[in-house]
Structure formats: C-alpha cells, structure tokens
C-alpha cells in the first residue's frame, strides 16, 4: 500500500511517499501528514536545487553548471586549463536556411547537434556553446594527461562521423541531400569561466586556442577534408595521421601544422 503527500503548494511539485505491507490506519496517516509538513521545507529546497542543476546542465553543460553553482557570480571568475578543443559546423548551412522553412532548419540543426554533442558527452567532453550551426566543445586534460583527452576527442569525432553517415542515409531515402560537415581538433590552454557584461554573463571558454581551432575548421572545405588536426594535438595522439603541410590561419600569428585522419 502506498501513501503520498505533496511537498509544497504547487500541484505539480514533488511527492513524499511511503509504502507498507498493509493499509495505513487513520492514526498512521495523520502521523505521516505531520512528518510531511515537517519535511516539506527542506525537501522542497532540495527539489528546487535539483531542478535548477538540471536546467543549468542542459544550457551550460554538466561541468560548467557544477562550477557555476559552486562559485560566485562575478566576472573574471574562472581558471586557465589545458584541454583538447573541438570545433565543428555544417557546410552549406546558409543555403539550407535560405531554401527551407524555419521548422525544417531547426529540425536539421537538432539532428546535427544530437550526432555531434552525443559522442562528445559519451567520451567525457563537454559542449560549451552552439554558435549558429557550429559546436564548440572541450575535453579537459586531467592530471597532466593530454593524450587521454586527445584520444577521447578523436573517438568522439569517429562516433559523430558514423552518426552523420546514418543520418545522411536516412535523408537520401527521404529524397533530401546529405549534410556535409567539418571538424577541427586542437590542444591548448583556455580561460574557462564567467565572461560578459556586468548584468549579463556567459560561462564559456576564450583564448588563442579557441580562435585557432575555429580558424582551422575553416580549412576543411578548401582542403577537402572532414577532419583537420593541429600539430599540437597530433603530437599527443597514438594513431597514424596524414600530414597536410603547414598553413596560415587568419588572425593567428604562427603557421599551423595540419594533419588529417586516414579515410576508411
């Protein structure tokens, strides 16, 4: 037998429940009501925090949400960390958005984001931001082990490519064109924390490494490659990569050694 009491005044709020092997007596029910009233305030506070944590994680990412909840809401609060960075976006998104209704564009974006963000999270990374059709994600380096972060990022990219291949197959069966995309990977230091105006903050990452990975992704189309990897990242991987030479990146002072993965 189950007995439940609502916690708080909202009709859709949390419930406090008891279960027993037999029906509860009137006296027991009254005692349970008293217990529910006594527990209502702390349990409602816990439920509200759990709801807030889930909402922040959905919008900011799990790690960023935890850091935000644990610290003060002030600008310049953050830390410099080493991370493997991933930047990816769709090719031809402008043409897609101009030739389709907004509902179709949003559906296509959500399908793309599922296939890139899902593997990022599955392999221990965190999506920091969706920028139009672009995705910025990080795989923080733990205890001086950059190779682990880089290998995790490579596995995420491999899984995303498989997911997009399946999606393209489904699109072809519906008479739609495939969605080509590009991905860049880099290893570097970033500032990860609160940035913005006095009354509007963003919890994100900035730094030369972020600029480099986004510029590197811009070479995917001219080089005809889906995946491009910087020299810094390549030095921390255990797989055989294909060198593509050294390239100038817009806004980056030093030329960047560029690699790609073998196609299979």
Backbone bond lengths (Angstrom), bond angles and torsions (degrees), N, CA, C in turn:
res aa  C-N    CA-C-N  psi(-1)  N-CA   C-N-CA  omega(-1)  CA-C   N-CA-C  phi
1 X - - - 1.448 - - 1.526 107.97 -
2 X 1.339 116.21 135.36 1.456 121.94 -177.69 1.517 109.10 -114.15
3 X 1.334 115.96 137.29 1.461 121.29 173.01 1.516 107.50 -126.08
4 X 1.350 116.93 134.58 1.456 121.53 -177.52 1.514 110.70 -127.52
5 X 1.338 115.60 145.98 1.464 122.87 172.84 1.518 108.34 -129.05
6 X 1.338 115.93 137.15 1.460 120.41 176.97 1.518 109.74 -72.19
7 X 1.326 116.04 141.93 1.461 122.21 176.56 1.524 107.71 -103.62
8 X 1.312 116.57 118.71 1.454 120.00 -178.51 1.518 111.31 88.96
9 X 1.349 115.13 -178.29 1.461 121.14 -174.02 1.516 113.78 -95.05
10 X 1.342 118.86 -12.80 1.455 120.51 -177.08 1.528 110.69 -77.30
11 X 1.345 116.82 136.04 1.463 118.95 -179.21 1.521 113.60 -64.82
12 X 1.331 117.29 -25.99 1.465 120.42 179.93 1.525 111.62 -103.07
13 X 1.337 116.43 21.02 1.450 120.69 -179.22 1.516 112.04 -77.20
14 X 1.333 117.17 -179.71 1.465 120.77 -178.48 1.520 111.90 -68.66
15 X 1.322 114.84 157.41 1.453 122.21 178.94 1.518 109.64 -114.76
16 X 1.332 115.60 144.12 1.455 122.42 172.40 1.519 106.70 -107.34
17 X 1.323 117.94 122.59 1.458 120.22 -172.99 1.516 112.95 -123.72
18 X 1.319 115.32 151.88 1.457 123.08 173.96 1.523 108.28 -127.67
19 X 1.311 115.52 149.44 1.457 120.35 177.07 1.524 108.70 -131.63
20 X 1.326 116.04 139.18 1.455 120.74 -179.45 1.516 111.58 -143.43
21 X 1.338 117.60 165.84 1.473 121.13 -176.83 1.525 113.71 -77.98
22 X 1.341 117.32 -7.99 1.468 121.23 -177.38 1.517 109.02 -146.88
23 X 1.332 117.68 166.79 1.471 119.58 176.98 1.531 111.02 -60.23
24 X 1.335 116.23 144.17 1.454 121.02 177.71 1.521 109.92 -76.98
25 X 1.331 116.25 142.15 1.459 120.25 175.27 1.524 109.21 -76.83
26 X 1.351 116.09 165.81 1.469 119.41 177.41 1.529 110.94 -59.26
27 X 1.329 116.51 -39.40 1.465 119.62 179.62 1.528 110.59 -63.35
28 X 1.337 116.18 -44.59 1.463 119.53 179.81 1.528 111.50 -63.82
29 X 1.342 115.98 -39.27 1.466 119.11 178.78 1.520 110.57 -63.22
30 X 1.345 116.91 -41.90 1.467 119.66 177.94 1.530 110.86 -62.38
31 X 1.345 116.38 -40.25 1.462 119.80 178.47 1.535 111.03 -65.27
32 X 1.333 115.77 -37.95 1.462 119.41 177.93 1.525 111.08 -66.76
33 X 1.348 116.52 -39.15 1.466 119.82 175.45 1.529 110.54 -59.45
34 X 1.348 116.44 -43.47 1.466 119.72 178.73 1.532 110.76 -62.28
35 X 1.332 116.18 -42.23 1.468 119.75 178.93 1.520 110.96 -63.42
36 X 1.339 115.91 -38.99 1.468 119.72 179.84 1.517 110.72 -64.48
37 X 1.337 117.08 -41.57 1.464 119.67 178.90 1.523 110.78 -64.43
38 X 1.337 116.65 -38.73 1.464 120.93 179.63 1.533 110.96 -66.51
39 X 1.343 116.11 -37.39 1.469 120.44 -175.86 1.518 113.14 -88.19
40 X 1.333 117.06 -9.09 1.469 119.95 -170.54 1.524 112.70 -57.66
41 X 1.335 117.12 -49.45 1.466 119.55 -174.00 1.532 112.55 -63.33
42 X 1.348 118.84 -53.54 1.471 117.10 -179.38 1.523 113.22 -65.21
43 X 1.338 117.96 -36.32 1.462 119.67 179.77 1.527 111.33 -69.40
44 X 1.328 116.34 -37.97 1.464 119.19 177.49 1.527 110.67 -64.10
45 X 1.349 116.37 -38.34 1.465 119.80 177.91 1.528 110.83 -64.78
46 X 1.336 116.87 -41.85 1.464 120.49 177.98 1.524 111.21 -63.85
47 X 1.345 115.77 -41.36 1.464 119.40 179.56 1.527 110.96 -65.39
48 X 1.342 116.50 -39.43 1.465 119.72 179.29 1.525 110.87 -65.50
49 X 1.336 116.68 -39.49 1.471 119.19 179.12 1.527 110.59 -67.22
50 X 1.338 116.58 -38.81 1.464 119.34 178.11 1.523 110.72 -63.22
51 X 1.338 116.38 -39.71 1.465 120.40 177.79 1.523 110.77 -65.10
52 X 1.339 116.56 -42.86 1.464 120.86 178.64 1.525 110.95 -63.43
53 X 1.336 116.50 -42.87 1.464 120.46 179.60 1.515 110.95 -61.27
54 X 1.336 116.44 -43.68 1.464 120.25 179.63 1.526 111.27 -64.53
55 X 1.337 116.54 -40.04 1.467 119.79 -179.95 1.527 111.05 -66.82
56 X 1.331 117.07 -44.14 1.463 120.01 179.10 1.525 111.31 -64.36
57 X 1.338 116.66 -39.59 1.465 119.71 178.96 1.517 111.11 -63.36
58 X 1.346 116.73 -36.49 1.465 120.04 -179.99 1.523 111.38 -67.35
59 X 1.328 117.47 -33.91 1.463 120.94 -176.20 1.526 113.24 -95.26
60 X 1.329 117.59 -29.07 1.462 120.26 -174.66 1.516 113.58 -111.92
61 X 1.333 117.74 -20.85 1.456 121.23 -170.43 1.518 109.81 102.06
62 X 1.341 115.54 152.63 1.465 120.02 -173.13 1.524 112.55 -62.64
63 X 1.332 117.77 -48.38 1.467 119.63 -177.85 1.524 111.58 -67.12
64 X 1.311 116.54 -43.98 1.464 119.97 -179.50 1.519 110.75 -62.93
65 X 1.336 116.89 -39.92 1.465 120.30 178.54 1.523 110.87 -62.81
66 X 1.322 116.98 -43.68 1.462 120.33 -179.84 1.525 111.17 -63.18
67 X 1.327 116.71 -41.20 1.462 120.08 178.95 1.524 111.15 -66.24
68 X 1.327 116.21 -39.22 1.459 119.87 -179.34 1.523 110.72 -66.17
69 X 1.327 117.50 -41.74 1.459 121.11 179.97 1.530 111.83 -68.36
70 X 1.322 116.67 -26.01 1.460 120.08 -175.83 1.520 113.66 -88.69
71 X 1.333 118.15 -12.43 1.458 119.71 -173.13 1.507 113.27 -128.60
72 X 1.337 117.20 174.86 1.466 121.95 -179.90 1.524 111.70 -73.71
73 X 1.331 115.65 151.27 1.461 121.52 178.92 1.524 109.49 -89.79
74 X 1.328 115.95 73.31 1.457 120.97 179.38 1.518 109.04 -129.11
75 X 1.327 113.77 150.63 1.458 118.00 174.32 1.524 110.75 -64.23
76 X 1.317 114.85 155.02 1.464 123.22 176.33 1.525 113.29 70.78
77 X 1.339 117.30 5.09 1.456 119.62 175.90 1.523 108.04 -86.04
78 X 1.306 117.02 117.77 1.454 121.28 -179.15 1.509 109.50 174.86
79 X 1.315 115.87 -163.84 1.455 120.01 -179.82 1.519 110.04 -150.34
80 X 1.305 115.26 156.93 1.455 121.36 174.54 1.519 108.24 -92.62
81 X 1.314 116.30 123.90 1.459 121.06 -178.24 1.527 109.69 -129.76
82 X 1.303 115.81 159.61 1.459 121.41 171.11 1.522 108.00 -96.04
83 X 1.320 116.27 137.90 1.460 119.93 -177.31 1.516 110.34 -153.48
84 X 1.315 114.89 152.64 1.462 120.57 165.23 1.518 106.64 -82.17
85 X 1.328 116.72 128.41 1.461 121.71 -177.24 1.518 110.21 -108.64
86 X 1.304 114.95 142.48 1.465 122.62 177.18 1.514 108.28 -125.94
87 X 1.326 116.04 129.56 1.459 120.39 172.14 1.516 107.56 -129.77
88 X 1.324 116.06 130.83 1.464 120.86 -177.57 1.513 109.66 -140.96
89 X 1.329 116.19 148.12 1.461 119.34 170.84 1.523 110.18 -154.02
90 X 1.325 113.87 165.61 1.458 121.19 179.14 1.518 109.75 -80.76
91 X 1.299 116.39 148.23 1.459 121.21 172.15 1.522 108.63 -94.10
92 X 1.321 115.60 140.61 1.458 119.63 178.60 1.510 114.28 74.76
93 X 1.340 116.78 22.28 1.465 118.54 -177.90 1.524 111.49 -67.61
94 X 1.333 117.43 -35.24 1.469 119.54 179.76 1.516 110.69 -60.35
95 X 1.330 117.07 -45.43 1.465 120.49 178.19 1.519 110.83 -63.78
96 X 1.331 116.71 -39.04 1.465 120.64 178.41 1.518 111.05 -61.71
97 X 1.334 116.79 -44.48 1.461 120.43 -176.91 1.521 112.14 -71.37
98 X 1.337 117.25 -28.52 1.464 120.18 -178.98 1.526 112.95 -81.37
99 X 1.324 117.05 -21.36 1.465 120.08 -175.12 1.522 113.56 -107.74
100 X 1.335 117.61 6.31 1.458 121.07 -178.82 1.522 110.37 -135.01
101 X 1.344 117.26 153.70 1.467 119.66 176.22 1.519 110.48 -67.13
102 X 1.335 117.29 157.20 1.465 120.00 -177.97 1.522 113.81 -54.49
103 X 1.326 117.46 -37.28 1.466 119.45 -178.92 1.521 111.43 -62.19
104 X 1.339 117.24 -39.55 1.464 120.63 179.10 1.525 110.80 -69.68
105 X 1.329 116.46 -37.07 1.465 120.29 178.82 1.528 110.21 -65.01
106 X 1.326 116.50 -44.88 1.466 120.25 179.73 1.523 110.60 -63.23
107 X 1.330 116.72 -41.24 1.463 120.31 178.01 1.523 111.18 -61.26
108 X 1.338 116.41 -43.17 1.467 120.21 178.95 1.528 111.04 -65.23
109 X 1.335 116.89 -40.88 1.462 120.23 178.72 1.524 111.35 -63.81
110 X 1.328 116.81 -44.88 1.460 119.81 -179.49 1.523 111.46 -62.11
111 X 1.340 116.61 -40.09 1.467 120.08 178.11 1.530 110.55 -62.87
112 X 1.324 116.69 -41.38 1.465 121.79 178.07 1.517 111.19 -65.56
113 X 1.333 116.61 -47.51 1.458 119.86 -178.91 1.531 111.60 -62.25
114 X 1.340 117.43 -38.35 1.464 120.00 177.22 1.522 111.02 -57.83
115 X 1.321 116.13 -40.56 1.467 120.23 -173.62 1.517 113.67 -81.22
116 X 1.313 117.71 -15.77 1.463 119.37 174.59 1.529 111.07 -101.30
117 X 1.327 117.86 -40.78 1.466 120.30 -177.84 1.520 111.80 -73.19
118 X 1.337 117.09 -36.52 1.461 119.93 179.90 1.520 112.10 -56.63
119 X 1.340 119.10 -53.57 1.461 119.75 177.28 1.531 113.90 -62.84
120 X 1.329 117.51 -36.26 1.470 119.64 177.45 1.523 109.99 -56.63
121 X 1.330 116.38 -49.83 1.462 119.79 -179.02 1.524 111.58 -69.02
122 X 1.334 117.28 -36.95 1.464 120.65 -178.57 1.525 111.97 -62.39
123 X 1.326 117.09 -30.77 1.463 120.47 -177.67 1.531 112.54 -104.57
124 X 1.330 116.42 22.80 1.457 120.64 170.04 1.507 116.57 89.57
125 X 1.330 117.76 7.90 1.454 120.54 177.81 1.511 112.15 -91.45
126 X 1.307 115.60 -178.17 1.460 121.11 179.01 1.520 110.10 -141.97
127 X 1.322 115.53 127.62 1.463 120.34 174.09 1.523 107.91 -76.59
128 X 1.326 116.21 121.71 1.460 120.44 179.61 1.512 112.58 -89.99
129 X 1.328 116.78 -33.17 1.457 117.44 -172.14 1.521 110.52 -162.37
130 X 1.331 115.21 141.78 1.459 122.64 165.51 1.526 106.66 -101.49
131 X 1.323 116.71 124.20 1.462 121.99 -177.29 1.518 107.42 -121.51
132 X 1.341 117.00 95.40 1.459 119.02 -172.44 1.508 108.93 62.83
133 X 1.337 117.00 -117.23 1.463 120.69 174.88 1.526 111.22 -98.29
134 X 1.326 117.49 7.02 1.459 121.54 -178.67 1.516 112.39 -93.09
135 X 1.327 114.97 156.36 1.465 122.46 -179.99 1.525 108.47 -132.28
136 X 1.328 116.60 126.38 1.460 122.32 173.29 1.519 108.42 -110.80
137 X 1.326 116.56 124.78 1.463 121.01 -179.00 1.519 109.52 -136.37
138 X 1.329 115.37 156.87 1.461 120.54 177.84 1.526 110.08 -130.82
139 X 1.320 114.12 153.15 1.460 123.04 171.45 1.528 105.52 -124.70
140 X 1.341 117.92 93.21 1.465 120.08 -174.75 1.528 112.13 -59.60
141 X 1.324 115.39 140.97 1.462 121.26 176.28 1.522 108.58 -78.22
142 X 1.315 116.76 129.44 1.460 122.48 -177.82 1.528 109.16 -107.57
143 X 1.319 116.13 123.92 1.471 123.07 173.87 1.526 111.75 49.24
144 X 1.323 115.32 52.48 1.455 120.08 173.14 1.507 115.59 61.40
145 X 1.332 117.56 33.78 1.465 121.20 -179.91 1.525 110.10 -119.91
146 X 1.349 117.52 71.13 1.465 119.10 -177.27 1.522 113.35 -63.85
147 X 1.341 117.29 -28.65 1.464 118.54 -178.92 1.525 111.01 -61.53
148 X 1.328 117.33 -39.91 1.466 120.10 179.62 1.526 110.71 -60.59
149 X 1.341 116.66 -43.60 1.466 120.22 -179.98 1.520 110.81 -65.10
150 X 1.330 116.82 -41.10 1.468 120.04 -179.17 1.523 111.26 -67.95
151 X 1.325 116.95 -41.41 1.464 119.60 178.76 1.525 110.51 -64.67
152 X 1.332 117.34 -37.96 1.465 120.25 177.57 1.522 110.71 -63.63
153 X 1.329 116.66 -41.86 1.466 120.06 178.58 1.524 111.22 -63.58
154 X 1.330 117.45 -40.47 1.465 120.56 178.08 1.521 111.48 -64.09
155 X 1.328 116.63 -40.43 1.471 119.20 178.40 1.525 110.59 -65.28
156 X 1.333 116.32 -37.79 1.464 119.28 177.87 1.525 110.97 -63.52
157 X 1.332 116.89 -42.17 1.466 120.33 178.87 1.522 110.55 -63.92
158 X 1.329 117.08 -42.09 1.463 120.42 178.80 1.524 110.96 -60.41
159 X 1.333 116.65 -44.02 1.464 120.07 179.03 1.523 111.31 -66.36
160 X 1.330 117.15 -38.05 1.466 120.41 178.74 1.522 110.85 -64.19
161 X 1.315 117.52 -38.05 1.470 120.61 178.94 1.526 110.68 -65.03
162 X 1.324 116.71 -39.57 1.469 119.78 176.64 1.527 109.91 -63.45
163 X 1.327 116.39 -45.07 1.461 120.14 179.18 1.511 112.71 -61.16
164 X 1.328 116.90 -41.74 1.465 119.92 179.19 1.524 111.56 -69.32
165 X 1.335 117.78 -32.69 1.467 120.07 176.09 1.524 110.53 -63.62
166 X 1.329 116.78 -41.15 1.466 120.33 176.65 1.526 110.79 -65.28
167 X 1.335 116.41 -41.04 1.462 119.98 178.98 1.520 110.85 -64.05
168 X 1.321 117.53 -42.24 1.464 120.44 178.65 1.524 111.05 -62.61
169 X 1.338 116.82 -36.90 1.458 119.60 176.34 1.517 111.67 -61.98
170 X 1.333 116.13 -42.89 1.462 120.02 178.13 1.522 111.04 -65.56
171 X 1.321 117.26 -38.69 1.464 120.36 178.89 1.532 110.94 -65.43
172 X 1.313 117.13 -39.82 1.471 119.52 178.92 1.524 110.97 -63.03
173 X 1.325 116.23 -39.94 1.470 119.22 179.32 1.523 111.74 -64.66
174 X 1.328 116.42 -24.43 1.466 120.84 177.56 1.523 111.95 -92.52
175 X 1.322 116.65 5.94 1.459 120.56 -179.70 1.509 114.18 79.46
176 X 1.334 117.47 17.00 1.463 121.99 -179.73 1.524 109.91 -102.20
177 X 1.313 115.74 156.50 1.461 120.31 179.22 1.527 109.99 -79.68
178 X 1.326 118.09 153.69 1.467 120.63 176.76 1.524 111.09 -67.61
179 X 1.323 115.76 167.19 1.459 122.03 -179.30 1.526 109.78 -115.49
180 X 1.326 118.17 91.60 1.467 119.31 177.29 1.528 110.62 -68.15
181 X 1.315 115.35 153.61 1.464 120.07 -178.12 1.519 109.11 -148.28
182 X 1.318 115.56 167.83 1.452 122.23 176.46 1.515 110.55 -130.39
183 X 1.336 116.27 148.27 1.465 122.49 179.73 1.523 108.65 -135.45
184 X 1.320 116.30 136.07 1.464 121.58 173.95 1.520 109.33 -122.35
185 X 1.336 115.77 145.24 1.458 122.51 179.43 1.524 109.39 -127.69
186 X 1.328 115.63 136.87 1.467 121.02 -179.17 1.516 108.12 -147.32
187 X 1.307 116.41 155.69 1.460 122.81 176.21 1.517 108.29 -120.59
188 X 1.340 116.60 126.28 1.456 119.07 -179.50 1.511 111.93 -171.85
189 X 1.326 115.84 -175.66 1.460 122.37 179.09 1.520 110.25 -95.88
190 X 1.327 115.68 142.28 1.460 122.07 178.37 1.523 108.98 -135.71
191 X 1.335 115.81 154.16 1.460 120.85 167.04 1.515 106.89 -93.06
192 X 1.322 116.47 123.49 1.466 122.68 -174.90 1.522 107.84 -119.70
193 X 1.339 116.50 108.00 1.448 118.41 -178.26 1.517 112.75 174.65
194 X 1.348 115.66 -158.69 1.462 122.55 -176.33 1.525 110.89 -79.39
195 X 1.318 115.65 126.24 1.461 122.23 179.80 1.521 107.48 -140.12
196 X 1.339 117.61 141.14 1.453 118.79 174.77 1.508 113.05 147.69
197 X 1.341 115.04 -159.02 1.456 121.77 179.27 1.523 109.75 -85.47
198 X 1.335 115.27 169.60 1.460 119.48 -176.96 1.521 111.98 -59.84
199 X 1.340 116.59 -34.43 1.463 119.58 -176.73 1.525 112.95 -112.55
200 X 1.322 117.67 12.94 1.476 120.21 178.04 1.522 108.77 -154.07
201 X 1.341 115.88 104.57 1.452 121.28 -175.80 1.523 111.38 -107.15
202 X 1.315 114.17 157.92 1.455 121.47 173.51 1.521 106.97 -130.71
203 X 1.326 117.13 137.08 1.458 120.64 176.67 1.518 106.93 -100.49
204 X 1.330 116.88 104.86 1.458 119.79 -171.10 1.521 109.65 -152.97
205 X 1.319 115.91 -168.18 1.462 121.91 -179.48 1.519 109.89 -121.88
206 X 1.320 116.40 141.03 1.463 121.50 175.07 1.521 108.43 -136.95
207 X 1.321 115.59 167.39 1.450 120.91 176.45 1.513 111.44 137.05
208 X 1.328 117.21 166.97 1.462 120.61 179.89 1.524 113.39 -55.43
209 X 1.327 117.45 -32.68 1.467 119.88 -179.48 1.520 111.40 -64.75
210 X 1.335 116.82 -36.19 1.467 120.42 178.08 1.525 109.80 -66.93
211 X 1.331 116.39 -43.18 1.464 119.55 177.80 1.527 110.92 -61.91
212 X 1.335 116.38 -42.26 1.460 119.58 -176.68 1.520 111.40 -64.24
213 X 1.331 117.59 -45.22 1.465 118.78 -176.14 1.525 111.27 -66.15
214 X 1.342 117.24 -34.39 1.466 118.85 178.24 1.528 111.06 -71.22
215 X 1.339 117.52 -38.79 1.469 120.78 176.95 1.529 110.64 -67.22
216 X 1.318 116.52 -37.79 1.462 120.25 179.14 1.524 110.86 -63.04
217 X 1.319 116.80 -40.15 1.465 119.29 178.41 1.524 110.96 -61.59
218 X 1.331 116.32 -30.83 1.458 119.76 178.27 1.517 114.01 -64.14
219 X 1.337 117.69 -14.11 1.463 121.01 176.79 1.529 112.71 -86.03
220 X 1.325 117.64 -9.51 1.467 119.69 -176.37 1.527 111.42 -57.27
221 X 1.328 116.81 -47.03 1.466 119.14 -178.60 1.533 111.96 -66.19
222 X 1.356 119.54 -53.34 1.472 117.85 -178.37 1.525 113.80 -62.41
223 X 1.337 117.73 -29.14 1.460 119.77 178.87 1.527 112.29 -88.91
224 X 1.331 116.43 -6.53 1.459 120.24 178.34 1.513 114.09 68.04
225 X 1.334 117.24 33.15 1.457 121.70 -178.05 1.525 110.49 -124.20
226 X 1.323 115.45 146.79 1.460 120.32 176.27 1.519 111.38 -81.91
227 X 1.328 117.22 -35.77 1.466 121.83 -176.02 1.526 109.52 -124.09
228 X 1.331 116.18 127.58 1.459 122.06 174.01 1.524 109.22 -123.08
229 X 1.321 115.34 143.32 1.460 121.85 -173.87 1.525 108.93 -131.67
230 X 1.332 116.20 134.18 1.463 120.21 179.72 1.523 110.56 -77.05
231 X 1.335 115.30 163.15 1.455 120.19 177.56 1.516 112.50 -61.88
232 X 1.341 117.65 -39.16 1.466 120.71 178.23 1.522 111.22 -58.55
233 X 1.319 115.63 -44.68 1.463 120.91 -179.84 1.526 109.98 -68.17
234 X 1.334 116.66 -45.02 1.464 120.98 -176.92 1.522 111.84 -58.98
235 X 1.337 117.08 -33.16 1.465 120.79 -178.64 1.521 112.71 -66.62
236 X 1.330 117.50 -15.77 1.464 121.28 -177.19 1.527 112.38 -111.24
237 X 1.307 117.50 19.16 1.463 119.75 179.01 1.517 110.07 -113.70
238 X 1.323 114.92 154.02 1.449 119.68 -179.94 1.508 113.54 -102.86
239 X 1.334 117.77 7.02 1.456 120.08 -178.41 1.523 110.07 -101.97
240 X 1.312 115.09 161.46 1.462 120.58 178.51 1.523 109.55 -80.04
241 X 1.321 116.45 122.07 1.458 122.17 -179.99 1.525 110.01 -111.67
242 X 1.312 115.46 159.94 1.460 121.64 -179.66 1.525 108.83 -102.21
243 X 1.334 118.91 118.05 1.473 120.21 179.26 1.522 111.26 -73.22
244 X 1.321 115.21 139.09 1.467 121.67 178.81 1.523 112.08 -116.80
245 X 1.319 116.83 13.70 1.451 120.25 178.62 1.521 112.53 90.91
246 X 1.321 115.06 -173.30 1.463 122.65 179.31 1.520 109.07 -106.18
247 X 1.329 115.78 134.98 1.462 120.19 -174.18 1.527 110.74 -130.65
248 X 1.324 115.09 145.98 1.460 121.66 171.68 1.523 108.66 -79.45
249 X 1.325 115.80 135.65 1.458 121.46 176.52 1.520 108.79 -115.07
250 X 1.310 116.40 133.81 1.466 121.24 -176.59 1.530 110.45 -59.33
251 X 1.333 115.95 126.59 1.453 121.23 178.48 1.515 114.61 82.06
252 X 1.336 117.84 0.33 1.462 122.01 179.29 1.528 108.16 -109.79
253 X 1.331 116.91 126.65 1.462 120.76 -171.81 1.524 112.86 -65.01
254 X 1.319 117.05 -45.70 1.466 120.13 -174.52 1.520 111.20 -99.21
255 X 1.332 117.72 143.70 1.465 120.20 174.85 1.529 110.41 -60.52
256 X 1.309 115.78 153.70 1.466 121.83 -175.36 1.527 109.99 -117.24
257 X 1.326 116.33 126.27 1.462 120.23 171.66 1.526 108.10 -70.34
258 X 1.318 116.79 132.74 1.467 121.61 -173.36 1.526 109.71 -122.23
259 X 1.318 115.11 137.96 1.458 122.62 178.59 1.524 108.93 -131.11
260 X 1.316 115.62 165.15 1.457 120.81 172.02 1.518 108.57 -139.05
261 X 1.327 115.56 170.72 1.461 120.86 -179.98 1.520 109.49 -93.32
262 X 1.322 117.82 152.44 1.464 119.77 175.51 1.524 110.55 -62.21
263 X 1.309 117.44 139.16 1.457 121.89 176.16 1.521 108.42 -83.53
264 X 1.348 115.35 137.35 1.461 118.25 177.04 1.511 109.91 -141.94
